[in-house]
Amino acid sequence: MAVIKQALLSVSDKTGLVDFARGLESLGWQLVSTGGTARALRDAALQVRDISELTGFPEMLDGRVKTLHPKVHAGILARRDVPAHMAALDKAGIGTIDLVAINLYPFGATVARAGCTLPEAIENIDIGGPAMVRSAAKNHEHVAVLTDPADYERVLKELTGSRTLGAETRFRLAQKAFSHTAHYDGAISNYLTAVDASGGRASFPGRLNLQFERAQTLRYGENPHQEAAFYRDLEPAAGSLGTYQQRQGKELSYNNIADADAAWECVKGFEQPACVIVKHANPCGAALGASLAEAYGKAFATDPTSAFGGIIAFNRELDAAAAQAVTAQFVEVIIAPSVAPAAARVLAEKANIRLLTVAAGTGANHHDFKRVGGGMLVQTPDAATTGADDLKGSREKSQAQRKSPIWFLRGALPTS
């Protein structure tokens, strides 16, 4: 257990800062801070020690150098269980720093702003912050590191109860801290390798860094001998499958998620009530209707054989009539923006059906990716909206397809 005596707070995002600092002060900790964070704490009538007082050296170069000092990093990195480390601190007159709460200059928000210049982006690259975060995370056996204001409350609760933070908590915080700095550095690399010295922007960076968060592990992958997991974007686009809520049914499989994404991306592009049925990554039915039930009936009639055990997506709130129609056949997954109470009652009688809701939204992934051997293809998303007028000639095309051999190979039989 690490007994916390001194806390270093230096944050750009000041959400929850004052309450967190007040909680630490009430437990008897000394607060050390920098610049704007120190001012915010003093404005809240909290006692805070300036970092320059700790280091004995003033901030310089317009704040570019303020925490890059042995009295900061030695106080963080010293192993409390190594006598030589503690003796070295004592000889140098350096106290330990046992909690570090830091979040970094808002680089991502800066470069996302219209008109951001290269010099502005460069000035918003944090140097001291990542160094302190990494130091504290490396020494997590003895130091707590917080990079997310969402962790303040639970950490205070644990400290209030036991006056210490357990090893499991400190390790979890360190994991989060290293992920935080990796994301930060990745964003800098993505930006800088997509600009030239004059600030001109390319469509794609020279070095692409991606970050995803594991949402769940899956029983197996596309085949039973493969392992698999589902990862979400850190900030999934509104209306994308990554924002789904599962309302009922068994756990989703790898193929369920892949097919659900194909169905949802297809159906949400229609303006009129629509239904899309997907089986093994391919649409086997897609139709518009005056109602969802009518759209489903048409989509199902396209290829009833392939629709068996398929993924069914709707672009309107699922009503009872559509739910009743769907449950007459075997279905793996149903997706809709929302579900009417009457429809939920109908589906509740089929407990194994996986029911997903995805809040309506027009957002799309920034890029689409396709993994190939030894590399990856990247493109901008296909986010076009489709209306009935865009489908002119589809009936004639369908009739022509029905007469071709490939139509029969797909398992569909002519209806006339």
KOLKOLFI-13562 format. One record per residue: residue in three letters; x, z, y negated of N, C-alpha, C in turn. Coordinates in steps of 0.2 Angstrom, whole numbers, padded with zeros to 4 digits, always signed. Last residue first. Example, Ala and Ser with C-alpha at 12.3 -4.5 7.8 and 13.67 -1.06 7.14 Angstrom:
REM residues 2
SER+0064+0035+0011+0068+0036+0005+0064+0039+0000;ALA+0066+0039+0028+0062+0039+0022+0066+0039+0016;
This chain:
REM residues 416
SER-0210-0301+0078-0215-0307+0078-0211-0313+0080;THR-0200-0293+0079-0207-0290+0079-0212-0295+0079;PRO-0185-0294+0089-0190-0297+0084-0196-0293+0085;LEU-0175-0279+0091-0179-0284+0094-0184-0287+0089;ALA-0158-0273+0090-0165-0273+0087-0169-0279+0090;GLY-0145-0272+0094-0150-0268+0098-0157-0268+0095;ARG-0136-0280+0090-0136-0273+0086-0142-0269+0089;LEU-0138-0291+0097-0132-0287+0099-0132-0280+0096;PHE-0148-0297+0090-0150-0294+0096-0144-0289+0099;TRP-0141-0301+0079-0146-0297+0078-0148-0293+0084;ILE-0132-0311+0084-0129-0304+0082-0135-0299+0081;PRO-0140-0322+0086-0138-0318+0091-0135-0311+0090;SER-0153-0324+0074-0146-0325+0076-0144-0320+0082;LYS-0166-0321+0069-0165-0327+0074-0158-0328+0076;ARG-0165-0311+0061-0168-0309+0067-0167-0315+0072;GLN-0159-0316+0050-0155-0312+0054-0158-0311+0061;ALA-0170-0322+0044-0164-0327+0047-0160-0323+0051;GLN-0177-0311+0040-0180-0316+0045-0174-0320+0048;SER-0168-0306+0031-0170-0302+0037-0173-0307+0042;LYS-0169-0316+0021-0162-0314+0024-0164-0311+0031;GLU-0182-0314+0017-0180-0321+0020-0173-0320+0024;ARG-0181-0301+0012-0186-0303+0017-0184-0309+0021;SER-0172-0302+0001-0170-0298+0007-0175-0300+0013;GLY-0176-0308-0010-0173-0313-0005-0172-0309+0001;LYS-0173-0295-0020-0176-0301-0019-0173-0305-0014;LEU-0168-0283-0024-0168-0284-0016-0172-0291-0015;ASP-0168-0280-0037-0161-0282-0034-0162-0284-0027;ASP-0181-0275-0039-0179-0282-0041-0172-0284-0038;ALA-0180-0262-0035-0183-0267-0031-0182-0274-0032;GLY-0163-0256-0039-0170-0257-0040-0173-0262-0035;THR-0149-0246-0038-0153-0252-0035-0160-0251-0036;THR-0134-0242-0047-0141-0240-0045-0145-0247-0043;ALA-0117-0240-0042-0123-0244-0045-0129-0242-0043;ALA-0105-0235-0039-0110-0230-0041-0116-0234-0044;ASP-0092-0235-0030-0098-0240-0030-0104-0236-0032;PRO-0077-0228-0037-0083-0228-0033-0088-0234-0035;THR-0061-0236-0036-0066-0233-0040-0072-0233-0036;GLN-0050-0233-0022-0053-0237-0027-0058-0233-0031;VAL-0036-0233-0011-0040-0229-0016-0043-0234-0021;LEU-0030-0231+0005-0033-0235+0000-0037-0231-0005;MET-0015-0224+0012-0022-0223+0010-0024-0228+0005;GLY-0003-0223+0026-0005-0224+0019-0013-0222+0018;GLY-0001-0223+0040+0005-0223+0035+0003-0223+0028;GLY-0016-0232+0043-0010-0229+0046-0004-0229+0041;VAL-0027-0226+0031-0025-0231+0035-0018-0228+0038;ARG-0041-0218+0023-0035-0217+0026-0033-0223+0031;LYS-0049-0221+0008-0049-0223+0015-0042-0223+0018;PHE-0058-0215-0005-0052-0215-0001-0053-0217+0006;ASP-0064-0217-0022-0065-0217-0015-0059-0218-0011;HIS-0064-0206-0036-0061-0211-0032-0064-0211-0025;HIS-0073-0197-0041-0069-0201-0046-0066-0207-0043;ASN-0089-0197-0034-0082-0195-0034-0078-0200-0039;ALA-0103-0196-0046-0100-0199-0040-0092-0196-0040;GLY-0119-0190-0052-0112-0190-0052-0109-0193-0045;THR-0132-0189-0053-0129-0196-0053-0122-0196-0053;GLY-0143-0179-0044-0138-0180-0049-0135-0187-0048;ALA-0152-0166-0035-0152-0173-0038-0146-0173-0043;ALA-0145-0156-0023-0148-0157-0029-0147-0163-0032;VAL-0148-0158-0007-0143-0160-0011-0146-0161-0018;THR-0152-0150+0008-0154-0152+0002-0148-0153-0003;LEU-0155-0153+0026-0150-0152+0020-0154-0154+0014;LEU-0158-0147+0041-0161-0149+0035-0157-0147+0029;ARG-0157-0151+0058-0153-0149+0052-0156-0151+0046;ILE-0168-0146+0070-0167-0151+0065-0163-0148+0060;ASN-0171-0135+0078-0165-0138+0079-0163-0143+0074;ALA-0184-0131+0075-0179-0127+0073-0172-0130+0073;LYS-0198-0136+0071-0192-0140+0075-0186-0137+0072;GLU-0205-0129+0063-0207-0129+0070-0202-0133+0074;ALA-0200-0131+0051-0198-0125+0054-0200-0125+0061;LEU-0206-0143+0046-0200-0143+0049-0197-0137+0053;VAL-0218-0137+0041-0218-0142+0046-0212-0143+0050;ARG-0213-0129+0031-0217-0126+0036-0217-0131+0042;ALA-0207-0139+0022-0203-0134+0026-0206-0131+0032;ALA-0219-0145+0018-0214-0149+0022-0210-0144+0026;ALA-0224-0135+0010-0228-0137+0016-0223-0141+0020;PRO-0214-0134+0000-0215-0128+0005-0219-0130+0011;ALA-0203-0148-0001-0209-0145-0003-0211-0139+0002;VAL-0186-0149-0004-0191-0149+0001-0197-0145-0001;SER-0175-0160-0012-0178-0153-0012-0183-0154-0006;PRO-0167-0171-0010-0165-0167-0015-0168-0160-0015;ALA-0163-0172+0008-0168-0174+0002-0165-0170-0004;ILE-0160-0176+0025-0158-0175+0018-0162-0177+0013;ILE-0160-0171+0042-0164-0174+0036-0161-0172+0030;VAL-0153-0175+0058-0152-0172+0051-0157-0175+0046;GLU-0158-0180+0070-0152-0175+0070-0152-0171+0063;VAL-0173-0183+0078-0169-0183+0072-0164-0178+0072;PHE-0186-0190+0088-0180-0186+0088-0175-0188+0082;GLN-0202-0191+0079-0196-0194+0083-0191-0189+0083;ALA-0211-0184+0072-0213-0187+0078-0208-0190+0082;THR-0204-0180+0061-0204-0175+0067-0207-0178+0073;VAL-0208-0189+0052-0201-0189+0054-0201-0185+0061;ALA-0221-0186+0048-0219-0193+0051-0213-0193+0055;GLN-0220-0174+0043-0224-0175+0049-0222-0181+0052;ALA-0212-0177+0031-0210-0172+0036-0213-0173+0043;ALA-0222-0185+0024-0215-0188+0027-0212-0183+0032;ALA-0231-0175+0022-0233-0181+0026-0227-0184+0028;ALA-0225-0165+0014-0227-0164+0021-0229-0170+0025;ASP-0210-0172+0006-0217-0169+0006-0219-0168+0014;LEU-0195-0170-0002-0198-0171+0005-0205-0168+0005;GLU-0192-0177-0017-0193-0171-0014-0197-0172-0007;ARG-0182-0192-0014-0187-0188-0018-0188-0182-0014;ASN-0174-0200-0006-0172-0199-0013-0177-0195-0017;PHE-0169-0196+0011-0174-0197+0006-0172-0196-0001;ALA-0162-0199+0026-0161-0197+0020-0166-0200+0015;ILE-0157-0195+0043-0163-0198+0038-0162-0195+0031;ILE-0148-0200+0057-0148-0196+0050-0153-0199+0045;GLY-0155-0201+0074-0151-0203+0068-0151-0198+0062;GLY-0162-0201+0086-0156-0196+0085-0152-0198+0078;PHE-0166-0218+0084-0167-0212+0089-0161-0207+0088;ALA-0163-0229+0078-0165-0223+0074-0166-0217+0078;SER-0161-0239+0088-0155-0236+0084-0157-0229+0080;THR-0175-0241+0090-0170-0239+0096-0164-0235+0093;PRO-0181-0246+0079-0183-0239+0082-0178-0237+0087;ASP-0178-0254+0066-0174-0253+0072-0175-0246+0075;THR-0188-0255+0057-0183-0259+0056-0179-0260+0063;ALA-0196-0244+0057-0199-0250+0061-0193-0255+0061;PHE-0190-0235+0049-0190-0234+0056-0192-0240+0060;ALA-0193-0240+0036-0186-0240+0039-0186-0239+0046;LYS-0207-0239+0036-0204-0246+0036-0197-0246+0039;GLY-0209-0225+0037-0212-0230+0042-0208-0237+0042;TYR-0202-0221+0025-0199-0220+0032-0202-0224+0037;ALA-0210-0227+0015-0204-0229+0016-0200-0227+0023;GLU-0222-0219+0018-0222-0226+0019-0215-0229+0020;ALA-0217-0206+0015-0220-0208+0022-0220-0215+0023;LEU-0214-0208+0002-0209-0207+0006-0211-0208+0013;SER-0224-0221-0006-0223-0214-0004-0217-0214+0001;ALA-0222-0235-0007-0226-0231-0013-0225-0224-0012;GLY-0205-0238-0003-0212-0238-0002-0215-0234-0007;LEU-0190-0246+0005-0194-0243-0001-0201-0243+0001;ALA-0178-0244+0017-0184-0246+0015-0187-0243+0009;ALA-0168-0246+0031-0168-0244+0024-0174-0247+0021;GLY-0159-0243+0046-0165-0244+0043-0165-0242+0036;CYS-0147-0241+0050-0151-0245+0055-0158-0246+0052;PRO-0131-0240+0043-0138-0240+0042-0142-0244+0047;ASN-0118-0233+0052-0121-0239+0050-0128-0238+0048;ALA-0113-0221+0058-0110-0223+0051-0113-0230+0049;HIS-0122-0218+0069-0115-0220+0070-0112-0224+0064;LYS-0135-0222+0059-0133-0220+0066-0126-0223+0067;VAL-0147-0218+0046-0140-0220+0048-0139-0218+0055;ILE-0160-0223+0036-0158-0220+0042-0151-0223+0044;VAL-0167-0220+0020-0162-0223+0024-0160-0220+0030;CYS-0180-0222+0009-0178-0219+0015-0173-0223+0018;ALA-0188-0220-0007-0184-0224-0002-0182-0219+0003;PRO-0196-0223-0022-0196-0219-0016-0193-0223-0011;GLN-0185-0232-0034-0191-0231-0031-0191-0226-0025;GLU-0171-0232-0036-0175-0229-0041-0182-0228-0038;PHE-0157-0229-0025-0163-0232-0026-0167-0229-0032;GLY-0146-0222-0022-0145-0227-0027-0151-0231-0029;LYS-0148-0213-0013-0148-0210-0019-0147-0216-0025;VAL-0146-0220-0001-0153-0218-0003-0153-0216-0010;CYS-0131-0220+0001-0136-0226+0001-0142-0225-0003;GLU-0127-0207+0001-0124-0212-0004-0129-0218-0005;TRP-0134-0203+0012-0136-0200+0006-0133-0205+0000;ALA-0129-0210+0023-0136-0210+0022-0137-0208+0014;ALA-0115-0206+0022-0117-0213+0022-0124-0214+0020;ASP-0117-0192+0024-0114-0195+0018-0116-0202+0017;ALA-0121-0192+0037-0126-0189+0031-0123-0192+0025;ASP-0111-0196+0044-0117-0200+0044-0121-0198+0038;ALA-0102-0185+0042-0100-0192+0040-0106-0197+0039;ILE-0109-0175+0047-0107-0175+0040-0105-0182+0038;ASN-0111-0178+0060-0117-0177+0056-0115-0178+0049;ASN-0098-0179+0065-0101-0185+0064-0108-0184+0060;TYR-0094-0165+0064-0090-0170+0061-0094-0176+0060;SER-0110-0156+0063-0104-0158+0067-0100-0163+0062;LEU-0118-0141+0057-0116-0148+0057-0110-0150+0060;GLU-0127-0129+0067-0121-0131+0063-0120-0138+0063;LYS-0145-0132+0067-0139-0130+0070-0133-0132+0066;GLY-0157-0126+0055-0154-0130+0060-0148-0128+0062;GLN-0160-0126+0037-0161-0124+0044-0157-0128+0048;ARG-0153-0129+0025-0159-0125+0025-0161-0122+0032;GLN-0138-0130+0017-0142-0131+0024-0147-0126+0024;GLN-0134-0139+0003-0136-0133+0005-0140-0134+0012;TYR-0121-0149-0004-0127-0148+0000-0128-0141+0002;THR-0111-0154-0011-0115-0149-0014-0121-0147-0010;GLY-0105-0165-0005-0102-0159-0005-0105-0153-0008;LEU-0113-0176-0008-0115-0172-0002-0111-0165-0002;SER-0117-0176-0026-0113-0178-0020-0115-0173-0014;GLY-0124-0170-0037-0127-0175-0033-0124-0178-0027;ALA-0109-0168-0046-0116-0167-0045-0120-0172-0041;ALA-0094-0167-0037-0098-0171-0041-0105-0169-0040;PRO-0086-0152-0034-0089-0158-0031-0094-0161-0037;GLU-0072-0146-0037-0078-0146-0041-0081-0152-0039;LEU-0064-0147-0026-0064-0140-0030-0070-0140-0034;ASP-0072-0155-0013-0068-0155-0019-0068-0148-0022;ARG-0071-0148+0004-0075-0150-0002-0070-0151-0008;TYR-0068-0152+0021-0066-0150+0015-0070-0152+0009;PHE-0071-0148+0038-0074-0151+0032-0071-0148+0026;ALA-0061-0151+0052-0064-0147+0047-0067-0151+0042;ALA-0057-0153+0070-0059-0155+0063-0061-0150+0059;GLU-0049-0159+0085-0050-0154+0080-0052-0157+0073;GLN-0054-0169+0098-0051-0169+0092-0053-0163+0088;HIS-0061-0171+0110-0054-0169+0111-0050-0168+0104;PRO-0074-0176+0107-0073-0169+0109-0066-0166+0109;ASN-0072-0186+0092-0073-0185+0099-0071-0178+0101;GLU-0073-0182+0079-0077-0188+0080-0078-0188+0088;GLY-0070-0165+0082-0070-0170+0078-0075-0176+0080;TYR-0078-0148+0084-0073-0154+0086-0074-0160+0081;ARG-0084-0138+0076-0083-0137+0084-0078-0142+0086;LEU-0075-0136+0061-0080-0139+0065-0079-0138+0072;THR-0074-0125+0047-0071-0128+0053-0076-0131+0057;GLN-0078-0127+0030-0080-0125+0036-0075-0128+0041;ALA-0072-0130+0018-0079-0127+0018-0080-0124+0024;ARG-0057-0129+0010-0060-0130+0016-0067-0126+0016;GLU-0054-0139-0004-0055-0132-0002-0059-0133+0005;PHE-0042-0150-0011-0048-0149-0008-0048-0142-0005;GLN-0032-0161-0021-0034-0154-0019-0041-0153-0016;LEU-0019-0173-0022-0026-0171-0021-0027-0164-0019;ASN-0009-0183-0031-0010-0177-0028-0017-0175-0028;LEU+0000-0198-0031-0006-0195-0031-0007-0189-0028;ARG+0011-0206-0042+0011-0201-0037+0004-0197-0037;GLY+0006-0215-0052+0012-0217-0047+0012-0212-0041;PRO-0012-0216-0054-0005-0212-0055+0000-0215-0050;PHE-0021-0229-0060-0020-0225-0054-0013-0222-0055;SER-0023-0236-0072-0029-0234-0069-0027-0229-0063;ALA-0012-0230-0085-0013-0234-0080-0019-0231-0076;ARG-0011-0228-0103-0013-0225-0097-0014-0231-0091;GLY+0002-0225-0115-0003-0229-0112-0004-0227-0105;GLY+0011-0217-0121+0005-0214-0120+0000-0218-0117;SER+0024-0221-0122+0020-0222-0128+0013-0219-0127;ALA+0029-0219-0109+0032-0215-0114+0028-0216-0121;ASP+0014-0220-0099+0021-0222-0101+0023-0218-0107;VAL+0005-0212-0085+0006-0214-0092+0013-0216-0093;ALA+0004-0208-0073-0001-0213-0075+0000-0215-0082;THR+0012-0197-0071+0014-0203-0067+0009-0209-0069;LEU+0006-0187-0078+0012-0190-0081+0014-0197-0077;TYR-0006-0184-0070-0006-0187-0077+0000-0191-0079;ASN-0001-0180-0058-0006-0186-0058-0006-0189-0065;SER+0007-0169-0063+0010-0175-0059+0006-0181-0060;ILE-0003-0161-0067+0003-0163-0072+0006-0169-0069;ALA-0010-0158-0055-0013-0162-0061-0008-0164-0066;GLY+0000-0152-0048-0003-0158-0045-0006-0162-0051;ASP+0002-0140-0055+0007-0145-0055+0005-0152-0052;TYR-0011-0135-0052-0009-0136-0058-0003-0141-0059;HIS-0011-0134-0038-0016-0138-0041-0014-0140-0048;ALA-0001-0125-0036+0000-0131-0033-0005-0136-0037;THR-0006-0113-0043+0000-0117-0046+0001-0124-0043;HIS-0017-0111-0034-0018-0112-0041-0012-0116-0044;SER-0010-0108-0022-0015-0114-0022-0016-0116-0029;PHE-0004-0096-0025+0000-0102-0024-0004-0109-0024;ALA-0016-0088-0027-0011-0090-0033-0007-0096-0031;LYS-0022-0088-0015-0025-0091-0020-0021-0093-0026;GLN-0012-0080-0008-0014-0087-0006-0017-0091-0011;ALA-0012-0069-0016-0006-0073-0016-0008-0080-0013;LEU-0025-0064-0012-0024-0065-0019-0018-0070-0020;ARG-0023-0061+0001-0028-0066+0000-0027-0068-0008;PHE-0013-0051+0000-0011-0057+0003-0016-0063+0002;ARG-0020-0041-0006-0014-0044-0009-0012-0050-0006;THR-0030-0038+0004-0032-0041-0002-0026-0044-0006;GLU-0021-0034+0015-0026-0040+0016-0028-0043+0009;ALA-0016-0022+0009-0012-0028+0011-0016-0034+0012;GLY-0026-0015-0004-0024-0016+0003-0020-0022+0004;LEU-0022-0006-0018-0025-0012-0015-0022-0013-0008;THR-0027+0010-0024-0022+0006-0021-0026-0001-0019;ARG-0037+0019-0027-0031+0019-0031-0026+0014-0029;SER-0049+0018-0020-0043+0021-0016-0037+0021-0021;GLY-0059+0014-0029-0061+0018-0023-0055+0021-0020;THR-0053+0007-0039-0057+0013-0041-0058+0018-0035;LEU-0048-0004-0032-0044+0001-0035-0047+0008-0037;GLU-0060-0010-0028-0056-0007-0023-0051-0002-0026;LYS-0065-0013-0041-0069-0009-0036-0065-0006-0031;LEU-0055-0022-0046-0057-0015-0049-0060-0010-0044;VAL-0057-0032-0037-0051-0029-0037-0052-0022-0040;ARG-0070-0036-0040-0069-0034-0033-0062-0030-0033;GLU-0068-0040-0053-0073-0035-0052-0071-0032-0045;TYR-0058-0051-0053-0057-0045-0057-0062-0039-0054;ASP-0061-0063-0047-0058-0058-0043-0058-0051-0047;ALA-0065-0072-0057-0070-0070-0052-0067-0064-0048;PRO-0053-0075-0064-0057-0070-0067-0063-0068-0062;ASP-0039-0079-0055-0046-0081-0056-0050-0075-0058;THR-0027-0074-0052-0027-0080-0056-0034-0082-0058;LEU-0018-0060-0049-0024-0062-0050-0024-0069-0055;VAL-0008-0051-0038-0008-0057-0043-0015-0060-0043;ALA+0001-0036-0035-0006-0040-0034-0006-0045-0040;VAL+0015-0032-0025+0012-0034-0032+0006-0038-0030;HIS+0020-0030-0013+0021-0025-0017+0017-0026-0024;GLU+0018-0041-0006+0018-0035-0002+0018-0029-0006;HIS+0020-0052-0014+0013-0049-0014+0013-0043-0009;ASN+0031-0059-0020+0031-0052-0018+0025-0048-0017;LYS+0025-0072-0022+0030-0071-0017+0031-0063-0015;ALA+0016-0068-0032+0014-0070-0026+0019-0070-0020;ALA+0025-0065-0043+0021-0060-0040+0018-0062-0033;SER+0031-0078-0044+0035-0072-0043+0031-0066-0040;ARG+0021-0086-0047+0024-0087-0041+0029-0081-0039;VAL+0017-0081-0059+0012-0081-0054+0016-0082-0047;MET+0028-0083-0067+0026-0076-0066+0021-0076-0060;ALA+0029-0097-0067+0034-0093-0065+0032-0086-0063;PRO+0016-0100-0073+0018-0102-0066+0023-0098-0063;GLY+0020-0095-0087+0014-0093-0082+0015-0094-0075;GLY+0031-0102-0092+0031-0095-0090+0026-0092-0085;ILE+0025-0115-0093+0031-0114-0090+0031-0106-0087;ASP+0011-0126-0095+0013-0119-0095+0020-0119-0091;ILE+0008-0139-0105+0011-0138-0099+0014-0131-0099;ASN+0004-0142-0118+0000-0138-0114+0002-0138-0106;GLU+0014-0151-0123+0013-0144-0126+0009-0140-0121;ILE+0010-0163-0116+0016-0159-0114+0016-0152-0117;ALA-0002-0166-0122-0002-0165-0115+0004-0161-0113;GLU+0003-0169-0135-0002-0164-0134-0002-0161-0127;PRO+0011-0180-0132+0014-0174-0135+0009-0168-0134;LEU+0001-0190-0128+0006-0187-0123+0009-0181-0126;THR-0016-0185-0134-0009-0189-0134-0004-0186-0129;CYS-0033-0188-0131-0027-0183-0130-0021-0188-0130;GLY-0044-0195-0133-0039-0196-0138-0033-0191-0137;ALA-0055-0184-0124-0054-0191-0127-0049-0191-0133;ARG-0049-0173-0112-0052-0174-0119-0050-0181-0122;ALA-0041-0171-0101-0048-0174-0100-0051-0176-0107;VAL-0030-0165-0106-0029-0172-0104-0036-0175-0103;THR-0036-0152-0107-0033-0155-0113-0033-0162-0111;ALA-0040-0148-0095-0045-0149-0100-0043-0153-0106;GLY-0028-0147-0088-0033-0151-0086-0038-0153-0091;PHE-0021-0136-0096-0019-0143-0095-0024-0148-0094;PRO-0023-0123-0103-0028-0128-0100-0026-0135-0100;TYR-0011-0112-0096-0013-0116-0101-0018-0121-0099;LEU-0017-0101-0083-0012-0105-0086-0015-0109-0092;ASN-0019-0083-0080-0021-0090-0079-0018-0095-0084;ILE-0015-0068-0073-0013-0074-0077-0017-0080-0075;ALA-0010-0052-0070-0016-0056-0071-0015-0062-0076;VAL-0001-0042-0059+0000-0048-0064-0007-0052-0064;LEU+0005-0027-0055-0001-0031-0056+0000-0036-0061;ASP+0017-0020-0056+0014-0020-0050+0007-0024-0050;ILE+0033-0020-0062+0026-0022-0064+0022-0024-0057;THR+0044-0006-0064+0041-0011-0060+0034-0014-0063;GLY+0057-0006-0077+0052-0003-0074+0048-0009-0069;ILE+0074-0005-0080+0069-0010-0079+0063-0006-0075;GLY+0088-0001-0081+0082+0002-0085+0076-0002-0085;ALA+0097-0004-0073+0096-0009-0079+0091-0006-0083;LYS+0097+0006-0063+0103+0005-0067+0102+0001-0073;ASP+0084+0003-0058+0085+0010-0062+0092+0009-0066;LEU+0086-0009-0052+0081-0008-0058+0082-0002-0062;ALA+0095-0006-0042+0097-0010-0047+0092-0010-0053;ALA+0087+0003-0035+0093+0006-0038+0095+0001-0044;MET+0078-0006-0029+0076-0001-0034+0082+0003-0038;HIS+0087-0014-0021+0083-0017-0027+0080-0011-0032;ALA+0092-0004-0013+0096-0008-0017+0093-0011-0023;PRO+0080+0000-0005+0083+0004-0010+0088+0001-0015;VAL+0066-0009-0003+0073-0010-0002+0077-0005-0007;ASP+0053-0007-0005+0055-0004+0001+0063-0006+0002;ARG+0050-0015-0017+0050-0007-0017+0052-0004-0011;ARG+0059-0028-0022+0055-0025-0016+0056-0018-0017;ALA+0056-0036-0038+0059-0031-0034+0055-0028-0028;LEU+0048-0045-0045+0051-0047-0039+0054-0042-0035;ILE+0044-0038-0057+0039-0041-0053+0042-0042-0046;GLY+0056-0034-0063+0050-0029-0062+0045-0032-0058;ALA+0062-0047-0064+0065-0042-0060+0059-0036-0058;HIS+0054-0053-0074+0054-0055-0067+0057-0051-0062;VAL+0055-0044-0085+0048-0046-0082+0049-0048-0075;LYS+0068-0043-0087+0064-0037-0087+0057-0038-0085;PRO+0073-0056-0087+0074-0051-0081+0070-0045-0081;HIS+0062-0068-0094+0067-0063-0095+0067-0058-0089;LEU+0051-0077-0100+0056-0079-0095+0062-0074-0097;THR+0041-0074-0109+0041-0070-0103+0047-0072-0098;LYS+0044-0082-0119+0042-0075-0121+0042-0071-0114;VAL+0046-0098-0126+0050-0093-0122+0047-0086-0124;ARG+0036-0104-0133+0039-0107-0127+0043-0102-0123;GLY+0033-0099-0145+0030-0096-0139+0032-0099-0133;ASP+0041-0105-0154+0034-0106-0155+0030-0104-0148;LEU+0054-0100-0151+0052-0107-0150+0044-0108-0149;MET+0050-0083-0145+0054-0088-0149+0051-0095-0147;GLU+0047-0066-0145+0045-0072-0143+0048-0077-0147;PRO+0061-0054-0145+0055-0057-0148+0054-0064-0144;PHE+0066-0042-0133+0068-0048-0136+0061-0052-0139;GLY+0063-0031-0126+0067-0030-0131+0070-0037-0134;THR+0053-0032-0116+0059-0036-0115+0065-0034-0120;LEU+0043-0024-0121+0045-0023-0114+0052-0026-0113;GLU+0041-0030-0133+0043-0023-0133+0046-0021-0126;SER+0036-0042-0130+0043-0042-0133+0045-0034-0133;ILE+0024-0039-0125+0029-0041-0120+0036-0041-0123;ASP+0016-0024-0131+0018-0031-0132+0024-0033-0127;ARG+0004-0014-0124+0011-0015-0125+0013-0022-0126;VAL-0011-0008-0129-0007-0013-0125+0000-0013-0128;GLN-0026+0000-0128-0019+0001-0129-0015-0004-0125;LEU-0041-0007-0135-0037-0005-0129-0030-0004-0131;ALA-0051-0012-0144-0048-0005-0145-0045-0002-0139;ALA-0052-0025-0144-0057-0021-0140-0055-0014-0140;ASP-0042-0029-0151-0048-0030-0154-0053-0026-0151;ARG-0032-0028-0141-0032-0023-0147-0039-0023-0150;LEU-0036-0039-0133-0036-0032-0130-0036-0027-0136;ALA-0033-0049-0141-0040-0048-0139-0041-0041-0136;ARG-0019-0048-0143-0024-0047-0149-0031-0046-0146;ALA-0015-0051-0130-0014-0044-0133-0018-0043-0139;THR-0018-0064-0129-0021-0059-0124-0021-0052-0127;GLY-0011-0070-0139-0018-0070-0140-0021-0065-0135;GLY+0004-0062-0134+0001-0066-0139-0007-0065-0140;THR+0004-0053-0119+0007-0058-0124+0002-0060-0129;SER+0005-0036-0112+0002-0042-0113+0006-0047-0118;VAL+0002-0022-0102+0007-0026-0106+0004-0033-0106;LEU-0005-0006-0100-0006-0013-0101+0000-0016-0105;GLN-0004+0007-0088-0001+0004-0094-0002-0004-0094;TRP-0017+0015-0080-0012+0010-0080-0010+0008-0087;GLY-0028+0024-0078-0021+0026-0080-0016+0021-0080;LEU-0040+0019-0076-0037+0022-0070-0030+0024-0072;SER-0044+0014-0088-0047+0020-0086-0044+0024-0080;GLU-0036+0003-0088-0034+0008-0093-0037+0015-0091;LEU-0044-0005-0079-0037-0003-0077-0035+0003-0082;GLY-0056-0006-0087-0056-0003-0080-0049-0001-0078;ARG-0051-0014-0097-0054-0007-0099-0054-0003-0092;ALA-0047-0026-0091-0042-0021-0094-0044-0014-0095;PHE-0060-0030-0087-0055-0029-0082-0050-0024-0085;ASP-0066-0031-0100-0069-0026-0095-0064-0025-0089;VAL-0058-0041-0105-0059-0035-0108-0061-0029-0103;LEU-0059-0053-0096-0053-0049-0098-0054-0042-0100;GLY-0070-0061-0094-0070-0054-0090-0064-0050-0092;THR-0062-0075-0099-0068-0072-0096-0067-0066-0092;LYS-0051-0081-0105-0052-0073-0106-0058-0071-0104;ASP-0039-0092-0101-0047-0090-0100-0048-0083-0100;SER-0026-0088-0103-0029-0093-0107-0037-0092-0107;VAL-0018-0072-0101-0023-0077-0099-0025-0082-0104;SER-0009-0060-0096-0008-0065-0100-0012-0071-0098;LEU-0004-0044-0092-0010-0048-0093-0008-0053-0098;LEU+0003-0033-0081+0004-0038-0085-0001-0043-0086;ALA+0002-0016-0078-0001-0022-0077+0001-0027-0082;GLN+0009-0002-0069+0010-0006-0075+0007-0013-0073;LYS+0006+0004-0057+0007+0008-0062+0007+0004-0069;ILE-0001+0005-0041-0001+0001-0047+0000+0005-0053;VAL+0006+0005-0025+0003+0010-0031+0004+0006-0037;ALA+0002-0004-0011+0006-0004-0018+0002+0000-0023;MET+0004+0000+0006+0000+0000+0000+0004+0000-0006;
